[in-house]
Amino acid sequence: MSKIEFLREQIIEARNFVNRLISEMPEELWYTIPEGTDSNFAWQIGHLLVSQNFHAITTITGVNEDIKRQIPIARYNKIFNGMGTLHRSVERNFIPASELKEQLDFVHDICLANLLTLNDETLKEPLEPIPFKHPVADIKYEALSWCFKHEMWHSAEMEAIKRALGYPIVWMK
């Protein structure tokens, strides 16, 4: 298995985990911040959307014009960024949960399509230009590797939110 195939497989597997969590959480609870947490499910989904766009698309193949046309990504970056963000929730009237999920899937589909255009040599290249230093990566392999690790980190937060709202942990079989 090539490195790019491995990374693509891990990104798919991390998203399968997130999709399981999404399927277990009623959309009407996406905007609730449970006691003992500082976030809600909707913010976590938005954060994963902008993070995957950044780590697996923008820094790998550059700004994607389809995403730019379909999603208010510049606005979302300010709301869902997370780097130093203290406010990790969004209000119910910000965006419907179903639309946020569709946008998450849209970015993921573009990510997977982009990965099919890469090879292992590409992974050694420096990141595409961004206006600041990437927080964890200097080369494309590192950014893609962080993408799935970061998604699993937030899966744990989403699991804690879900559990605090009365939905038990369901282990994968």
Residue frames as a rotation matrix with the C-alpha (Angstrom) as fourth column:
MET 1
0.588 0.809 0.000 0.00
0.809 -0.588 0.000 0.00
0.000 0.000 -1.000 0.00
SER 2
-0.236 -0.652 0.720 1.35
0.582 -0.688 -0.432 3.43
0.778 0.317 0.543 -0.90
LYS 3
-0.847 -0.118 -0.518 1.55
0.502 -0.497 -0.708 6.25
-0.173 -0.860 0.480 1.65
ILE 4
-0.818 0.572 -0.062 -1.14
-0.564 -0.777 0.278 8.22
0.111 0.263 0.958 -0.16
GLU 5
-0.180 0.760 -0.624 -3.45
-0.119 0.613 0.781 5.18
0.976 0.215 -0.020 -0.14
PHE 6
-0.448 -0.058 -0.892 -2.79
0.811 0.393 -0.433 4.76
0.376 -0.918 -0.129 3.58
LEU 7
-0.962 0.060 -0.265 -3.59
0.075 -0.878 -0.473 8.42
-0.261 -0.475 0.840 4.29
ARG 8
-0.572 0.798 -0.190 -6.76
-0.631 -0.280 0.723 8.29
0.524 0.534 0.664 2.17
GLU 9
-0.167 0.482 -0.860 -7.88
0.329 0.850 0.412 5.14
0.929 -0.215 -0.301 3.98
GLN 10
-0.649 -0.146 -0.747 -7.30
0.760 -0.078 -0.645 6.78
0.036 -0.986 0.161 7.38
ILE 11
-0.932 0.347 -0.103 -9.19
-0.346 -0.938 -0.032 9.93
-0.108 0.006 0.994 6.37
ILE 12
-0.297 0.848 -0.439 -12.12
-0.416 0.299 0.859 7.76
0.859 0.438 0.264 5.21
GLU 13
-0.239 0.168 -0.956 -12.04
0.654 0.756 -0.030 5.72
0.718 -0.633 -0.290 8.42
ALA 14
-0.903 -0.101 -0.418 -11.97
0.389 -0.606 -0.694 8.84
-0.183 -0.789 0.586 10.62
ARG 15
-0.735 0.671 -0.099 -14.96
-0.660 -0.675 0.329 10.24
0.154 0.307 0.939 8.74
ASN 16
-0.225 0.652 -0.724 -16.83
0.031 0.747 0.664 6.95
0.974 0.127 -0.188 9.07
PHE 17
-0.572 -0.044 -0.819 -16.40
0.797 0.207 -0.568 7.33
0.194 -0.977 -0.083 12.82
VAL 18
-0.937 0.230 -0.263 -17.74
-0.143 -0.939 -0.312 10.91
-0.319 -0.255 0.913 12.70
ASN 19
-0.545 0.769 -0.334 -20.66
-0.583 -0.061 0.810 9.82
0.603 0.636 0.482 10.53
ARG 20
-0.328 0.408 -0.852 -21.56
0.575 0.802 0.163 7.17
0.750 -0.436 -0.498 13.09
LEU 21
-0.757 0.007 -0.653 -21.61
0.584 -0.439 -0.683 9.84
-0.291 -0.899 0.328 15.79
ILE 22
-0.864 0.456 -0.215 -23.74
-0.504 -0.802 0.322 12.09
-0.025 0.386 0.922 13.59
SER 23
-0.415 0.733 -0.539 -26.23
-0.178 0.516 0.838 9.26
0.892 0.444 -0.083 13.03
GLU 24
-0.324 0.227 -0.919 -26.57
0.813 0.563 -0.148 8.79
0.483 -0.795 -0.367 16.79
MET 25
-0.762 -0.010 -0.647 -27.21
0.441 -0.740 -0.508 12.46
-0.473 -0.673 0.569 17.64
PRO 26
0.246 0.913 0.325 -30.65
0.942 -0.147 -0.301 13.95
-0.227 0.380 -0.897 16.94
GLU 27
-0.330 -0.409 0.850 -30.29
0.723 -0.689 -0.051 17.16
0.606 0.598 0.524 14.94
GLU 28
0.595 0.622 0.508 -32.44
0.148 -0.706 0.692 19.11
0.790 -0.337 -0.512 17.41
LEU 29
0.897 -0.311 -0.315 -29.66
0.336 0.017 0.942 18.59
-0.287 -0.950 0.120 20.00
TRP 30
0.284 -0.846 0.450 -26.78
0.880 0.044 -0.473 19.74
0.380 0.531 0.757 17.78
TYR 31
0.014 -0.229 0.973 -26.97
0.086 -0.970 -0.229 23.27
0.996 0.087 0.006 19.24
THR 32
0.936 0.330 0.120 -27.17
-0.113 -0.039 0.993 22.31
0.332 -0.943 0.000 22.91
ILE 33
-0.174 -0.977 0.126 -24.07
-0.454 -0.034 -0.890 22.84
0.874 -0.212 -0.438 25.05
PRO 34
0.559 0.434 -0.707 -24.24
0.340 0.658 0.672 20.19
0.756 -0.616 0.220 27.75
GLU 35
0.865 -0.228 0.446 -23.20
-0.500 -0.462 0.733 20.98
0.039 -0.857 -0.514 31.29
GLY 36
0.525 -0.755 0.392 -19.52
-0.001 0.461 0.888 20.31
-0.851 -0.466 0.241 31.84
THR 37
0.005 -0.521 0.854 -18.57
0.961 0.240 0.140 21.00
-0.278 0.819 0.501 28.22
ASP 38
-0.227 -0.127 -0.966 -17.72
0.051 -0.992 0.118 24.16
-0.973 -0.022 0.231 26.30
SER 39
-0.872 -0.148 -0.467 -18.96
-0.452 -0.126 0.883 23.16
-0.190 0.981 0.043 22.87
ASN 40
0.219 0.928 0.302 -21.88
-0.503 0.373 -0.780 21.87
-0.836 0.019 0.548 20.89
PHE 41
0.082 -0.132 0.988 -22.19
0.511 0.857 0.072 19.29
-0.856 0.499 0.137 18.15
ALA 42
0.890 0.319 0.324 -22.88
0.437 -0.404 -0.803 21.86
-0.125 0.857 -0.500 15.43
TRP 43
0.687 -0.705 -0.176 -19.63
-0.687 -0.709 0.159 23.72
-0.237 0.012 -0.971 16.15
GLN 44
-0.037 -0.716 0.697 -17.69
-0.250 0.682 0.687 20.45
-0.967 -0.149 -0.205 16.11
ILE 45
0.376 0.249 0.892 -19.11
0.728 0.516 -0.451 19.60
-0.573 0.819 0.013 12.66
GLY 46
0.997 -0.002 0.074 -18.31
0.042 -0.811 -0.583 23.08
0.062 0.584 -0.809 11.34
HIS 47
0.434 -0.895 0.101 -14.83
-0.705 -0.267 0.657 22.84
-0.561 -0.356 -0.747 12.79
LEU 48
-0.041 -0.424 0.905 -14.20
0.247 0.873 0.420 19.52
-0.968 0.241 0.069 11.05
LEU 49
0.745 0.385 0.544 -15.46
0.620 -0.100 -0.778 21.04
-0.245 0.918 -0.313 7.79
VAL 50
0.910 -0.414 -0.018 -13.05
-0.398 -0.859 -0.321 23.99
0.118 0.300 -0.947 7.87
SER 51
0.254 -0.854 0.454 -10.22
-0.597 0.231 0.768 21.85
-0.761 -0.467 -0.451 9.23
GLN 52
0.192 -0.165 0.967 -10.46
0.549 0.835 0.034 19.26
-0.814 0.524 0.251 6.49
ASN 53
0.927 0.148 0.344 -10.66
0.369 -0.508 -0.778 22.04
0.060 0.848 -0.526 3.91
PHE 54
0.726 -0.684 0.067 -7.50
-0.684 -0.709 0.170 23.58
-0.069 -0.169 -0.983 5.38
HIS 55
0.075 -0.780 0.621 -5.36
-0.592 0.466 0.658 20.52
-0.803 -0.417 -0.427 6.20
ALA 56
-0.179 -0.111 0.978 -6.33
0.363 0.916 0.171 18.23
-0.915 0.385 -0.123 3.31
ILE 57
0.560 0.403 0.724 -7.23
0.814 -0.105 -0.571 20.62
-0.154 0.909 -0.387 0.50
THR 58
0.995 -0.095 0.023 -5.92
-0.089 -0.976 -0.199 24.20
0.041 0.196 -0.980 0.78
THR 59
0.387 -0.914 0.119 -2.44
-0.698 -0.206 0.686 23.27
-0.603 -0.349 -0.717 2.00
ILE 60
-0.058 -0.363 0.930 -2.24
0.238 0.900 0.366 20.31
-0.969 0.243 0.034 -0.39
THR 61
-0.273 0.027 0.962 -3.67
0.951 0.159 0.265 21.50
-0.146 0.987 -0.069 -3.73
GLY 62
-0.975 -0.106 0.196 -4.56
0.134 -0.982 0.136 25.15
0.178 0.159 0.971 -3.02
VAL 63
-0.573 0.814 -0.098 -7.85
-0.446 -0.410 -0.796 26.96
-0.688 -0.412 0.597 -2.53
ASN 64
-0.753 0.402 0.521 -10.70
0.617 0.706 0.347 24.96
-0.228 0.583 -0.780 -4.05
GLU 65
-0.933 0.360 -0.021 -12.99
-0.337 -0.847 0.411 27.16
0.130 0.391 0.911 -6.12
ASP 66
-0.284 0.871 -0.402 -15.98
0.141 0.453 0.880 24.80
0.948 0.193 -0.252 -5.82
ILE 67
-0.168 0.169 -0.971 -15.83
0.974 0.179 -0.138 25.01
0.150 -0.969 -0.195 -2.03
LYS 68
-0.889 -0.240 -0.391 -15.40
0.313 -0.940 -0.137 28.78
-0.334 -0.244 0.910 -2.22
ARG 69
-0.769 0.639 -0.003 -18.55
-0.353 -0.422 0.835 29.02
0.533 0.643 0.550 -4.40
GLN 70
-0.098 0.800 -0.592 -20.69
0.181 0.600 0.780 26.60
0.979 -0.031 -0.204 -2.38
ILE 71
0.409 0.129 -0.904 -19.74
0.883 0.195 0.427 27.39
0.231 -0.972 -0.034 1.21
PRO 72
0.807 -0.147 0.571 -19.09
-0.175 -0.984 -0.005 30.74
0.563 -0.096 -0.821 2.93
ILE 73
0.502 -0.643 -0.578 -15.66
0.704 0.692 -0.158 29.37
0.501 -0.328 0.801 3.89
ALA 74
-0.488 -0.685 0.542 -14.09
0.214 -0.695 -0.686 32.73
0.846 -0.219 0.486 4.83
ARG 75
0.078 0.615 0.785 -16.96
-0.769 -0.464 0.441 33.37
0.635 -0.637 0.436 7.26
TYR 76
0.890 0.270 -0.367 -16.80
-0.047 0.855 0.516 29.80
0.453 -0.442 0.774 8.54
ASN 77
0.027 -0.963 -0.270 -13.07
0.562 0.238 -0.792 30.09
0.827 -0.130 0.547 9.14
LYS 78
-0.531 -0.192 0.826 -13.76
-0.403 -0.800 -0.445 32.92
0.746 -0.569 0.347 11.60
ILE 79
0.314 0.797 0.516 -16.51
-0.887 0.054 0.458 30.99
0.337 -0.602 0.724 13.40
PHE 80
0.978 0.207 -0.024 -15.23
-0.197 0.955 0.224 27.42
0.069 -0.214 0.974 13.32
ASN 81
0.335 -0.927 -0.168 -11.44
-0.554 -0.049 -0.831 27.87
0.762 0.371 -0.530 13.23
GLY 82
0.909 0.104 -0.404 -10.59
0.221 0.702 0.677 26.73
0.354 -0.704 0.615 16.73
MET 83
-0.046 -0.991 -0.127 -6.99
0.778 0.044 -0.627 27.91
0.627 -0.128 0.769 16.91
GLY 84
-0.935 -0.338 -0.106 -7.21
0.313 -0.648 -0.694 29.83
0.166 -0.682 0.712 20.16
THR 85
-0.329 0.897 0.296 -11.01
-0.253 -0.386 0.887 30.09
0.910 0.217 0.354 19.93
LEU 86
-0.964 0.062 0.258 -12.68
-0.250 0.115 -0.961 30.37
-0.089 -0.991 -0.095 23.31
HIS 87
-0.086 0.996 0.009 -16.24
-0.752 -0.059 -0.657 30.28
-0.654 -0.063 0.754 21.96
ARG 88
-0.937 -0.321 -0.139 -16.82
-0.340 0.742 0.578 26.77
-0.082 0.589 -0.804 20.59
SER 89
-0.401 0.866 0.299 -20.51
0.631 0.498 -0.595 26.77
-0.664 -0.050 -0.746 19.81
VAL 90
-0.961 0.242 0.131 -22.98
-0.056 -0.637 0.769 28.15
0.270 0.732 0.626 17.30
GLU 91
-0.536 0.840 0.087 -26.59
-0.528 -0.252 -0.811 29.21
-0.659 -0.480 0.578 17.72
ARG 92
-0.225 0.579 0.784 -29.48
0.456 0.774 -0.440 27.16
-0.861 0.258 -0.438 16.32
ASN 93
0.766 0.629 -0.131 -30.39
0.211 -0.438 -0.874 29.89
-0.607 0.642 -0.469 13.82
PHE 94
-0.064 -0.875 -0.481 -26.85
-0.489 -0.393 0.779 30.06
-0.870 0.285 -0.402 12.37
ILE 95
-0.477 -0.053 -0.877 -27.29
-0.834 0.342 0.433 27.16
0.277 0.938 -0.207 9.93
PRO 96
0.653 0.737 0.175 -29.63
-0.757 0.629 0.178 24.15
0.021 -0.248 0.968 9.89
ALA 97
0.078 -0.626 0.776 -27.94
-0.512 0.643 0.570 20.92
-0.855 -0.442 -0.270 10.99
SER 98
0.570 0.194 0.799 -28.88
0.444 0.745 -0.497 19.17
-0.692 0.638 0.339 7.74
GLU 99
0.967 -0.235 0.101 -27.22
-0.048 -0.553 -0.832 21.90
0.251 0.799 -0.546 5.66
LEU 100
0.361 -0.872 0.332 -24.08
-0.907 -0.246 0.341 21.82
-0.216 -0.424 -0.880 7.80
LYS 101
0.168 -0.239 0.956 -23.91
-0.089 0.962 0.257 18.03
-0.982 -0.129 0.141 7.32
GLU 102
0.861 0.176 0.478 -24.31
0.445 0.196 -0.874 18.42
-0.248 0.965 0.091 3.54
GLN 103
0.790 -0.611 0.049 -21.44
-0.535 -0.727 -0.431 20.93
0.298 0.314 -0.901 3.53
LEU 104
0.183 -0.709 0.681 -19.28
-0.715 0.380 0.587 18.57
-0.675 -0.595 -0.437 5.61
ASP 105
0.384 0.046 0.922 -19.92
0.358 0.913 -0.195 15.82
-0.851 0.405 0.334 3.05
PHE 106
0.991 0.008 0.132 -19.24
0.123 -0.409 -0.904 18.19
0.047 0.912 -0.407 0.13
VAL 107
0.465 -0.878 0.115 -15.79
-0.885 -0.463 0.042 19.12
0.017 -0.122 -0.992 1.49
HIS 108
0.077 -0.423 0.903 -15.03
-0.417 0.809 0.414 15.46
-0.906 -0.408 -0.114 2.27
ASP 109
0.727 0.253 0.638 -15.92
0.421 0.569 -0.706 14.39
-0.542 0.782 0.307 -1.28
ILE 110
0.892 -0.451 0.021 -13.57
-0.292 -0.610 -0.736 17.03
0.345 0.651 -0.676 -2.70
CYS 111
0.252 -0.812 0.527 -10.85
-0.884 0.029 0.466 15.94
-0.394 -0.583 -0.710 -0.28
LEU 112
0.231 -0.127 0.965 -11.11
0.021 0.992 0.125 12.32
-0.973 -0.009 0.232 -1.42
ALA 113
0.921 0.112 0.374 -11.14
0.371 0.045 -0.927 13.31
-0.120 0.993 0.000 -5.09
ASN 114
0.702 -0.710 0.050 -8.02
-0.682 -0.691 -0.238 15.46
0.203 0.133 -0.970 -4.55
LEU 115
0.186 -0.654 0.733 -6.22
-0.647 0.480 0.593 12.59
-0.740 -0.584 -0.333 -2.85
LEU 116
0.619 0.110 0.777 -6.72
0.376 0.828 -0.417 10.44
-0.689 0.551 0.471 -5.94
THR 117
0.948 -0.269 0.169 -4.66
0.029 -0.457 -0.889 12.96
0.316 0.848 -0.426 -7.92
LEU 118
0.482 -0.789 0.381 -1.63
-0.875 -0.414 0.251 12.68
-0.040 -0.454 -0.890 -5.61
ASN 119
0.629 -0.380 -0.678 1.22
0.129 0.911 -0.391 10.22
0.766 0.158 0.623 -5.34
ASP 120
0.697 -0.365 -0.618 3.82
0.713 0.253 0.654 9.47
-0.083 -0.896 0.436 -2.71
GLU 121
-0.379 -0.864 0.332 6.29
0.888 -0.440 -0.132 11.93
0.260 0.245 0.934 -4.24
THR 122
0.043 0.514 0.857 3.76
0.156 -0.851 0.502 14.74
0.987 0.112 -0.117 -3.75
LEU 123
0.826 0.395 -0.402 3.72
0.400 0.091 0.912 14.01
0.396 -0.914 -0.083 -0.03
LYS 124
0.063 -0.906 -0.419 7.34
0.983 -0.014 0.180 15.15
-0.170 -0.423 0.890 0.33
GLU 125
-0.271 -0.144 0.952 6.56
0.597 -0.801 0.048 18.60
0.755 0.581 0.303 -1.10
PRO 126
-0.970 -0.013 -0.242 6.19
0.194 -0.638 -0.745 21.73
-0.145 -0.770 0.622 1.02
LEU 127
-0.129 0.981 -0.144 2.67
0.722 -0.006 -0.692 22.90
-0.679 -0.193 -0.708 1.74
GLU 128
0.040 0.270 0.962 0.90
0.826 -0.550 0.120 25.19
0.562 0.790 -0.245 -0.68
PRO 129
-0.832 -0.450 0.324 1.37
0.233 -0.814 -0.533 28.84
0.504 -0.368 0.782 0.38
ILE 130
0.357 0.875 -0.327 -0.78
0.808 -0.114 0.578 30.04
0.468 -0.470 -0.748 3.26
PRO 131
0.388 -0.177 0.904 -0.63
-0.046 -0.984 -0.173 33.42
0.921 0.025 -0.390 5.03
PHE 132
0.424 -0.284 0.860 0.74
-0.905 -0.169 0.390 31.98
0.035 -0.944 -0.329 8.29
LYS 133
-0.681 -0.709 -0.185 2.80
-0.681 0.705 -0.198 29.04
0.271 -0.008 -0.963 9.53
HIS 134
0.213 0.713 -0.669 0.87
-0.288 0.700 0.654 25.80
0.934 0.053 0.354 9.59
PRO 135
0.489 0.033 0.872 0.44
-0.858 -0.162 0.487 24.75
0.158 -0.986 -0.051 13.24
VAL 136
0.505 -0.262 0.822 1.77
-0.372 0.794 0.481 21.19
-0.779 -0.549 0.304 12.81
ALA 137
0.579 -0.177 0.796 3.05
0.621 0.728 -0.290 20.62
-0.528 0.662 0.532 9.27
ASP 138
-0.094 -0.653 -0.752 5.80
-0.391 -0.670 0.631 21.69
-0.915 0.354 -0.192 6.90
ILE 139
-0.918 -0.209 -0.338 5.18
-0.392 0.347 0.852 19.12
-0.061 0.914 -0.400 4.18
LYS 140
-0.216 0.917 -0.335 2.03
-0.839 0.001 0.544 17.66
0.499 0.399 0.769 2.63
TYR 141
-0.284 0.082 -0.955 2.39
0.225 0.974 0.017 14.26
0.932 -0.211 -0.295 4.29
GLU 142
-0.914 -0.136 -0.382 2.35
0.397 -0.109 -0.912 15.89
0.082 -0.985 0.153 7.74
ALA 143
-0.716 0.697 -0.024 -0.78
-0.690 -0.713 -0.126 17.95
-0.105 -0.074 0.992 6.96
LEU 144
-0.030 0.723 -0.691 -2.69
-0.637 0.518 0.570 14.92
0.770 0.458 0.445 5.66
SER 145
-0.472 -0.206 -0.857 -1.56
0.430 0.795 -0.428 12.79
0.770 -0.571 -0.286 8.57
TRP 146
-0.988 0.116 -0.103 -2.73
0.029 -0.515 -0.857 15.46
-0.152 -0.850 0.505 11.01
CYS 147
-0.533 0.835 -0.138 -6.09
-0.725 -0.366 0.583 15.68
0.436 0.411 0.801 9.20
PHE 148
0.132 0.638 -0.758 -7.30
-0.066 0.769 0.636 12.25
0.989 -0.034 0.144 10.28
LYS 149
-0.562 -0.372 -0.738 -5.68
0.697 0.268 -0.665 12.44
0.446 -0.888 0.109 13.74
HIS 150
-0.971 0.220 0.091 -7.38
-0.238 -0.901 -0.363 15.79
0.002 -0.374 0.927 14.33
GLU 151
-0.225 0.944 -0.241 -10.73
-0.655 0.037 0.755 14.38
0.722 0.328 0.610 13.20
MET 152
0.010 0.190 -0.982 -10.43
0.452 0.875 0.174 11.51
0.892 -0.445 -0.077 15.67
TRP 153
-0.905 -0.329 -0.270 -9.55
0.397 -0.424 -0.814 13.99
0.153 -0.844 0.514 18.44
HIS 154
-0.737 0.669 0.101 -12.79
-0.673 -0.740 -0.012 15.83
0.067 -0.077 0.995 17.76
SER 155
-0.105 0.676 -0.729 -14.67
-0.187 0.707 0.682 12.54
0.977 0.208 0.052 17.55
ALA 156
-0.518 -0.145 -0.843 -13.79
0.733 0.431 -0.525 12.07
0.440 -0.890 -0.117 21.21
GLU 157
-0.971 0.198 -0.137 -15.15
-0.099 -0.847 -0.523 15.53
-0.220 -0.494 0.841 22.01
MET 158
-0.423 0.857 -0.294 -18.31
-0.746 -0.145 0.650 14.79
0.514 0.494 0.701 20.03
GLU 159
-0.211 0.294 -0.932 -18.70
0.318 0.922 0.219 11.50
0.924 -0.250 -0.288 21.88
ALA 160
-0.820 -0.128 -0.558 -18.43
0.573 -0.176 -0.801 13.38
0.004 -0.976 0.217 25.20
ILE 161
-0.810 0.580 -0.082 -21.08
-0.583 -0.813 0.006 15.91
-0.063 0.053 0.997 24.08
LYS 162
-0.230 0.726 -0.648 -23.35
-0.460 0.505 0.730 13.11
0.858 0.466 0.218 22.90
ARG 163
-0.390 0.003 -0.921 -22.90
0.602 0.758 -0.252 11.21
0.697 -0.652 -0.297 26.16
ALA 164
-0.953 0.001 -0.303 -23.53
0.240 -0.609 -0.756 14.34
-0.185 -0.793 0.580 28.27
LEU 165
-0.578 0.791 -0.199 -26.82
-0.811 -0.532 0.243 14.78
0.086 0.302 0.949 26.39
GLY 166
0.017 0.618 0.786 -27.94
-0.723 0.551 -0.418 11.29
-0.691 -0.561 0.456 27.42
TYR 167
0.827 0.191 -0.528 -26.87
-0.533 0.566 -0.629 9.25
0.179 0.802 0.571 24.41
PRO 168
0.657 -0.568 0.495 -24.62
-0.159 0.538 0.828 6.34
-0.737 -0.623 0.263 25.40
ILE 169
-0.291 -0.839 -0.460 -21.41
-0.852 0.008 0.523 5.33
-0.435 0.544 -0.718 23.74
VAL 170
0.853 0.471 0.224 -22.05
-0.282 0.778 -0.561 2.79
-0.439 0.415 0.797 20.99
TRP 171
-0.150 -0.980 0.131 -18.95
-0.412 0.182 0.893 0.77
-0.899 0.080 -0.431 20.17
MET 172
0.158 0.112 -0.981 -18.31
-0.987 0.060 -0.152 -0.14
0.042 0.992 0.120 16.57
LYS 173
0.598 0.092 0.796 -18.52
-0.245 0.967 0.073 -3.84
-0.763 -0.239 0.601 15.67
